[in-house]
Amino acid sequence: MQMPTSRKDSGFTLIEMAIVLVIIGLIIGAVLKGQDLIQNARAKKFVNFARAAEIAQWTYLDRKGHFNGDDGSNGLIDNSTNPYVWTGFTNEPDINLVLGSFAYNLYWGNDQNATNPKNVIMISPVTEDAAFSADELVFLESLDTAIDGVSNATGGQIVGVTTYIKSNGNASEALTPITTVEWGTTVKTVLYYFDRHN
């Protein structure tokens, strides 16, 4: 004699399965959206990091009559003395940034162009001679779009170069000649021409 099957033995109904799938979908969507928000917040912090450095230089110019690191008062940051001594500033600008597992150094200098040198803010990964990873490209493109209005690493005020800036910030051998490339994993330093266009 066969026992009649009860509802408990019959498994899940289609409606119950659909509800579980909808809940799982909502959880996955929330996690992905959260990761997106974190990445966007990091990109904004990267942009603010560069802009704070620019603001510090313009404030220094207003107070002292020349850019910090411009020993000859000729308008060119030449790095012949320590450009990171901000005399007259209670709060010096931060030259280090950590975004999750990524870390960056910021330096001031000039691009060492023989005919028309221009001041730059240089941002490089902390790891010596490292290039920006594919995950970091969103930071670079966000900075480029915020400053230039478009993401174009070979022109405008924000450019990507294939040379790593030395940890002392001296650009003399590192940037001669400048090789600009589109945003990709060959970019080792971002140059921000904060007082003139490239």
C-alpha positions in Angstrom: 0.0 0.0 0.0 1.4 3.3 -1.0 1.3 6.2 1.4 -0.1 9.4 0.0 2.5 12.1 -0.5 2.1 15.1 1.7 2.8 18.7 0.7 6.0 18.6 2.8 7.5 15.9 0.7 6.7 17.5 -2.7 9.5 20.1 -2.6 9.4 23.8 -3.5 6.7 25.3 -5.6 7.5 27.5 -8.6 6.4 30.6 -6.7 8.7 29.8 -3.8 11.6 29.3 -6.1 10.8 32.6 -7.9 10.8 34.4 -4.6 14.2 33.0 -3.6 15.7 33.9 -7.0 14.4 37.4 -6.7 15.9 37.8 -3.3 19.3 36.4 -4.5 19.1 38.8 -7.4 18.5 41.8 -5.1 21.4 40.8 -2.9 23.8 40.4 -5.9 22.6 43.8 -7.3 23.2 45.5 -3.9 26.7 44.1 -3.7 27.6 45.1 -7.2 26.2 48.6 -6.7 28.1 48.9 -3.4 31.3 48.0 -5.3 30.5 50.6 -7.9 29.9 53.3 -5.2 33.2 52.4 -3.5 35.1 52.7 -6.9 33.4 56.0 -7.7 34.3 57.4 -4.2 37.9 56.4 -4.7 38.0 58.0 -8.1 36.6 61.3 -6.6 39.2 61.1 -3.8 42.0 60.7 -6.5 40.7 63.8 -8.3 40.5 65.8 -5.0 44.1 64.7 -4.2 45.4 66.3 -7.4 43.2 69.4 -7.1 44.3 70.0 -3.5 47.9 70.0 -4.7 47.0 72.5 -7.3 45.2 74.7 -4.9 48.2 74.6 -2.5 50.5 75.8 -5.2 48.2 78.7 -6.2 47.8 79.7 -2.5 51.5 79.6 -2.1 51.9 81.8 -5.1 49.4 84.3 -3.7 51.2 84.4 -0.3 54.8 84.3 -1.5 54.8 85.6 -5.0 56.2 82.4 -6.5 55.3 78.7 -6.6 56.7 76.4 -3.9 60.0 75.0 -5.2 60.5 77.9 -7.6 63.9 79.0 -6.2 64.7 81.5 -8.9 61.2 83.1 -8.8 61.1 82.7 -12.6 57.7 80.9 -12.5 59.3 77.4 -12.9 59.4 74.8 -10.2 63.0 73.6 -10.5 63.4 71.3 -7.5 66.9 72.5 -6.8 65.9 72.8 -3.1 63.3 70.8 -1.3 60.0 71.8 -2.9 58.1 70.1 -0.1 58.9 72.6 2.6 55.8 74.8 2.7 56.9 77.8 4.8 54.0 79.8 6.1 51.5 76.9 5.8 49.9 75.5 9.0 48.6 72.5 7.1 50.9 71.3 4.3 49.3 69.5 1.4 49.4 65.8 1.5 51.7 64.1 -0.9 50.6 60.5 -0.2 47.3 58.9 -1.0 46.0 55.4 -0.2 42.9 54.1 -1.9 42.2 50.5 -0.7 45.2 48.5 -1.8 46.5 51.2 -4.1 49.0 53.9 -2.9 50.4 57.0 -4.7 53.0 59.6 -4.3 52.6 63.2 -5.5 55.5 65.5 -6.5 55.9 69.0 -8.1 58.4 69.9 -10.7 58.6 70.8 -14.4 58.5 68.7 -17.5 62.2 69.5 -18.5 61.2 70.7 -21.9 64.3 72.3 -23.4 62.4 75.1 -25.2 59.3 75.7 -23.1 59.4 74.0 -19.7 56.1 73.9 -17.8 55.2 73.2 -14.2 53.6 69.9 -13.4 52.1 67.9 -10.6 53.3 64.3 -10.9 51.4 61.3 -9.5 52.9 57.9 -9.5 52.2 54.6 -7.8 54.3 54.1 -4.6 55.8 50.9 -5.9 59.1 51.8 -7.7 58.8 51.7 -11.5 55.3 50.3 -11.4 52.6 51.1 -13.9 49.0 51.9 -13.1 46.9 48.7 -13.1 43.7 48.2 -15.2 41.7 48.7 -12.0 43.3 52.1 -11.5 42.5 53.4 -14.9 39.1 54.6 -13.7 41.0 57.0 -11.4 43.1 58.4 -14.2 40.2 58.8 -16.6 38.1 60.5 -13.9 40.9 63.0 -13.2 41.3 63.7 -16.9 37.6 64.2 -17.4 37.3 66.4 -14.3 40.2 68.7 -15.5 40.0 68.5 -19.3 36.4 67.7 -19.9 37.3 64.5 -21.9 39.4 61.5 -21.3 42.4 62.0 -23.6 45.8 61.0 -22.1 47.9 62.5 -24.8 46.8 66.1 -24.7 45.4 68.8 -22.4 46.4 69.5 -18.8 46.3 65.8 -17.8 48.6 63.4 -19.7 49.9 59.9 -19.1 53.6 59.1 -19.5 55.4 55.8 -19.7 58.2 56.9 -17.4 58.2 56.4 -13.7 59.0 59.5 -11.6 61.7 58.9 -9.2 60.8 58.9 -5.5 62.6 62.2 -4.9 60.3 64.0 -7.4 63.2 65.1 -9.6 61.9 64.9 -13.2 65.1 65.9 -15.0 66.1 62.4 -16.3 62.7 60.8 -15.8 60.8 63.0 -18.3 63.3 63.6 -21.1 61.8 63.0 -23.5 58.1 62.8 -22.6 56.3 59.9 -24.2 52.6 60.3 -23.8 50.2 57.4 -24.3 46.5 56.7 -24.1 45.2 55.5 -20.7 46.3 51.9 -20.4 48.6 49.7 -18.3 51.7 51.2 -19.7 51.1 54.5 -17.9 53.5 54.9 -15.0 53.0 58.6 -14.1 50.2 61.2 -14.5 51.4 64.7 -15.3 49.0 67.5 -14.4 50.0 70.8 -16.2 48.3 72.9 -13.5 49.3 76.4 -14.7 49.4 75.9 -18.5 48.1 73.5 -21.1 50.4 70.9 -22.5 
